[in-house]
Amino acid sequence: MKRFLSILTASVMTLSLLAGCGGNDTSAPAGDGGDAGTSAEGSLKIGLTMSNRDQWLSTMEQAAMDYAKANGVELKSFDSNVDVVTQLSHVTACANDNYDAMIVNLVNTDNAQEMIDAAGDMPIVFVNRTPGNPDALLKADEIVYVGSDESEAGGLEGEYIANLLKEANKKDVNIVIMTGTLGMQATTLRTNSAKEALEASGLNVTYVFEDTAEWDRAKAMEKFVQFMGTGKPYDAVICNNDEMALGVVEAMKTTGEGKVTAPVAGVDATDSALESIKNGDQAFSAFQNAVGQGEGAVEAAIKLAKGESCEVYNWVPFEPVDASNVANYMK
């Protein structure tokens, strides 16, 4: 703990020396030498610390920035680069600079309490990643959550695949599951709910392969190629996100047939996944509304900053996407 605090202190001191560089992509808020709680025009000033910036999170971040601008709020965003110490320094610096509220996209859901402690009296909105032990940490009008129910995503995948296989008159089915990073809440909830939906369908399910590809397309492709090399049969593949689903699709196309050999489901409905569904490759995705979460996080932060009432849980529902409605989600 002493070593952790020493590192954090050094990080914050270093970042303070860099104050004045400006820009939304700095690793910590730049001090302005005055009351940073409001901008020159007297508008609210809110911080946003991102765990990292993949395609989906970047969309969420941009939506938050756009919504803040449209509502006269100054929002400054910072990238933690998947580092808890860096993220904690963002919250500490914003609290010291009298920001009106903080939006936190957690690097690690187990570190929520540290973020709350660092924030002090500054309200916090956790977005997209639910803090560990949320019922104990979240408080109405002070510390709230905006995001989608991860169990809903996996459930939609499981239901879709089950219905598809039952329509094909299959009873005994072999399923492959590609998971996100082990230990992450989204990984656990999406995986478990997908299995629950499959098993509730009445199918006799065998999981012939289950492994983590850590949300990564290339890793999923490599692992699925290795799995296909075993010669084991499979009827469908369920992935915790679209990037892994697309990796599986690419792996299937390396076979002699050069085409997708079983339905593949993912989560997020990214642009690439939507195009794949349109082309008849990926079968399904659970749309996670990045724009809805980004806008919702800023809306909740504004309420907290103004002392207005805000629910503890602010849910943005997942939506099922397949060939029948994919056009509705494409730009």
FIDRENRO-644167 format. One record per residue (C-alpha): x, y, z; residue in three letters. Coordinates in steps of 0.1 Angstrom, whole numbers, padded with zeros to 4 digits, always signed. Example, Ala and Ser with C-alpha at 12.3 -4.5 7.8 and 13.67 -1.06 7.14 Angstrom:
BEGIN
+0123-0045+0078ALA+0137-0011+0071SER
This chain:
BEGIN
+0000+0000+0000MET+0029+0024+0008LYS+0045+0017-0025ARG+0011+0022-0043PHE+0006+0056-0025LEU+0042+0066-0033SER+0037+0058-0070ILE+0003+0077-0070LEU+0019+0107-0053THR+0047+0108-0078ALA+0023+0105-0107SER+0001+0134-0095VAL+0032+0155-0088MET+0046+0148-0123THR+0012+0155-0139LEU+0009+0188-0120SER+0043+0199-0135LEU+0027+0193-0169LEU-0002+0216-0161ALA-0009+0241-0188GLY-0004+0218-0218CYS-0041+0218-0223GLY-0061+0195-0247GLY-0086+0167-0240ASN-0061+0139-0246ASP-0037+0147-0218THR-0032+0121-0191SER-0045+0144-0163ALA-0064+0176-0160PRO-0043+0207-0164ALA-0046+0232-0135GLY-0056+0267-0145ASP-0045+0285-0114GLY-0080+0296-0105GLY-0114+0282-0097ASP-0114+0252-0121ALA-0149+0242-0110GLY-0165+0264-0136THR-0154+0277-0170SER-0149+0313-0179ALA-0186+0315-0188GLU-0196+0300-0155GLY-0207+0267-0169SER-0202+0234-0152LEU-0169+0217-0155LYS-0169+0179-0156ILE-0140+0154-0159GLY-0142+0121-0178LEU-0115+0094-0172THR-0115+0066-0198MET-0101+0032-0191SER-0088+0032-0227ASN-0101+0040-0262ARG-0112+0011-0284ASP-0138+0016-0312GLN-0168+0013-0289TRP-0154+0034-0260LEU-0143+0061-0284SER-0178+0064-0297THR-0191+0067-0262MET-0165+0093-0254GLU-0173+0114-0284GLN-0211+0112-0277ALA-0203+0125-0242ALA-0182+0154-0255MET-0209+0163-0281ASP-0237+0162-0255TYR-0218+0183-0230ALA-0210+0209-0257LYS-0247+0211-0268ALA-0257+0217-0232ASN-0231+0243-0224GLY-0210+0221-0202VAL-0172+0220-0203GLU-0161+0183-0204LEU-0125+0173-0203LYS-0116+0137-0211SER-0084+0118-0202PHE-0071+0084-0212ASP-0059+0061-0184SER-0043+0037-0209ASN-0056+0007-0188VAL-0037+0019-0157ASP-0054+0022-0124VAL-0028+0045-0109VAL-0032+0069-0138THR-0070+0068-0135GLN-0068+0075-0098LEU-0046+0105-0105SER-0072+0119-0128HIS-0099+0117-0101VAL-0075+0132-0075THR-0065+0161-0098ALA-0100+0169-0108CYS-0111+0169-0072ALA-0083+0192-0063ASN-0092+0215-0092ASP-0128+0218-0079ASN-0145+0201-0108TYR-0182+0199-0104ASP-0185+0161-0111ALA-0165+0132-0124MET-0174+0105-0149ILE-0154+0073-0145VAL-0151+0044-0170ASN-0133+0021-0146LEU-0100+0004-0156VAL-0108-0022-0129ASN-0142-0026-0113THR-0125-0036-0080ASP-0109-0001-0076ASN-0142+0018-0074ALA-0138+0026-0037GLN-0104+0042-0043GLU-0120+0064-0069MET-0148+0074-0045ILE-0122+0082-0018ASP-0101+0103-0042ALA-0132+0122-0053ALA-0141+0134-0018GLY-0172+0156-0021ASP-0171+0156-0059MET-0200+0135-0073PRO-0192+0105-0094ILE-0209+0088-0123VAL-0196+0054-0131PHE-0202+0046-0168VAL-0203+0013-0188ASN-0184-0007-0162ARG-0204-0013-0130THR-0182-0010-0098PRO-0177-0040-0077GLY-0202-0044-0049ASN-0224-0016-0064PRO-0252-0019-0039ASP-0229-0009-0012ALA-0210+0018-0030LEU-0236+0036-0051LEU-0258+0063-0035LYS-0287+0082-0050ALA-0278+0118-0059ASP-0241+0113-0051GLU-0225+0082-0067ILE-0245+0066-0096VAL-0242+0043-0125TYR-0250+0047-0162VAL-0247+0016-0185GLY-0263-0015-0198SER-0271-0047-0180ASP-0244-0072-0191GLU-0266-0101-0182SER-0291-0089-0208GLU-0264-0090-0235ALA-0255-0126-0230GLY-0291-0136-0226GLY-0300-0121-0260LEU-0271-0141-0276GLU-0281-0173-0259GLY-0318-0169-0269GLU-0309-0161-0305TYR-0286-0191-0309ILE-0310-0215-0292ALA-0339-0204-0314ASN-0318-0207-0345LEU-0306-0242-0336LEU-0341-0253-0326LYS-0355-0241-0360GLU-0329-0264-0376ALA-0344-0293-0356ASN-0313-0297-0334LYS-0316-0311-0299LYS-0280-0321-0290ASP-0257-0291-0297VAL-0220-0283-0294ASN-0212-0247-0285ILE-0180-0227-0285VAL-0176-0197-0262ILE-0150-0170-0266MET-0148-0148-0235THR-0133-0115-0227GLY-0106-0109-0201THR-0111-0134-0172LEU-0122-0118-0140GLY-0139-0088-0156MET-0175-0083-0147GLN-0187-0081-0183ALA-0170-0113-0191THR-0186-0132-0162THR-0221-0118-0167LEU-0222-0122-0205ARG-0209-0157-0204THR-0231-0169-0176ASN-0263-0154-0190SER-0256-0168-0224ALA-0253-0203-0209LYS-0284-0198-0188GLU-0304-0189-0219ALA-0291-0219-0238LEU-0298-0243-0211GLU-0333-0228-0204ALA-0342-0234-0241SER-0344-0272-0236GLY-0315-0280-0258LEU-0289-0306-0246ASN-0258-0283-0246VAL-0222-0294-0246THR-0195-0267-0244TYR-0168-0282-0266VAL-0144-0252-0263PHE-0143-0222-0240GLU-0114-0198-0238ASP-0105-0162-0234THR-0094-0141-0264ALA-0093-0110-0242GLU-0117-0090-0264TRP-0092-0092-0293ASP-0100-0101-0329ARG-0066-0115-0337ALA-0064-0136-0306LYS-0099-0150-0312ALA-0090-0159-0348MET-0058-0177-0337GLU-0076-0196-0310LYS-0104-0207-0332PHE-0081-0219-0359VAL-0064-0240-0333GLN-0098-0253-0321PHE-0108-0262-0356MET-0076-0282-0359GLY-0089-0306-0332THR-0117-0317-0356GLY-0143-0314-0328LYS-0179-0306-0341PRO-0195-0273-0333TYR-0230-0259-0340ASP-0225-0222-0330ALA-0201-0198-0314VAL-0210-0172-0288ILE-0185-0144-0282CYS-0185-0118-0254ASN-0179-0090-0280ASN-0180-0083-0317ASP-0142-0081-0322GLU-0138-0117-0311MET-0169-0127-0332ALA-0152-0112-0362LEU-0120-0130-0355GLY-0140-0163-0354VAL-0156-0154-0387VAL-0122-0148-0403GLU-0109-0181-0388ALA-0138-0200-0404MET-0131-0185-0437LYS-0095-0200-0437THR-0110-0235-0441THR-0113-0252-0475GLY-0149-0240-0479GLU-0138-0204-0474GLY-0170-0194-0457LYS-0187-0192-0423VAL-0195-0227-0412THR-0217-0220-0381ALA-0237-0190-0367PRO-0215-0166-0347VAL-0229-0141-0321ALA-0213-0111-0305GLY-0220-0080-0285VAL-0218-0043-0292ASP-0230-0040-0328ALA-0199-0021-0339THR-0198-0008-0374ASP-0176-0037-0385SER-0200-0062-0370ALA-0230-0046-0386LEU-0213-0048-0420GLU-0205-0085-0414SER-0242-0092-0404ILE-0253-0074-0436LYS-0230-0095-0457ASN-0243-0127-0441GLY-0212-0136-0421ASP-0217-0128-0384GLN-0252-0139-0374ALA-0261-0117-0344PHE-0250-0089-0322SER-0265-0073-0290ALA-0264-0036-0297PHE-0249-0017-0268GLN-0258+0019-0272ASN-0225+0038-0269ALA-0241+0071-0277VAL-0269+0065-0251GLY-0243+0057-0224GLN-0221+0087-0232GLY-0250+0111-0233GLU-0266+0095-0202GLY-0234+0098-0182ALA-0231+0135-0189VAL-0268+0140-0181GLU-0264+0122-0148ALA-0232+0142-0140ALA-0251+0175-0147ILE-0279+0165-0123LYS-0254+0155-0096LEU-0234+0187-0100ALA-0266+0208-0097LYS-0278+0189-0067GLY-0308+0175-0086GLU-0323+0140-0080SER-0307+0111-0099CYS-0314+0074-0098GLU-0287+0050-0086VAL-0290+0028-0117TYR-0296+0045-0151ASN-0300+0016-0175TRP-0295+0018-0213VAL-0311-0014-0227PRO-0293-0038-0251PHE-0311-0044-0284GLU-0310-0076-0306PRO-0295-0071-0341VAL-0296-0097-0369ASP-0301-0097-0407ALA-0338-0087-0403SER-0331-0053-0387ASN-0294-0046-0393VAL-0302-0018-0417ALA-0318+0002-0389ASN-0285+0003-0370TYR-0262+0012-0399MET-0251+0048-0405LYS
